[in-house]
């Protein structure tokens, strides 16, 4: 099995606690979220209405779609409430010094 490729996409100070930042990882829009003392990376698109999630509320490990309020778990990508029924992709994150690195391959929950 090959090791996933990671790309530096932002600096830690660009995503302070409670903050979000939209980045591009190999043509994919990815949202970095700093919550629960951790940086999460998820696809920046609601699986229900395909709207960007970067304008949605984020709290305690979830992000909500700004249109209909569907919430997604930032760790697993699983939907937490209707109207969303499909998950969103998550991306593995690594921190090296002050750099945030994101895997080039997103995954859906098992």
Helices and strands as residue ranges (DSSP letters): E 6-11, G 12-14, E 20-25, E 28-35, E 38-43, E 58-59, E 62-64, E 71-73, E 90-91, E 93-96, E 99-103
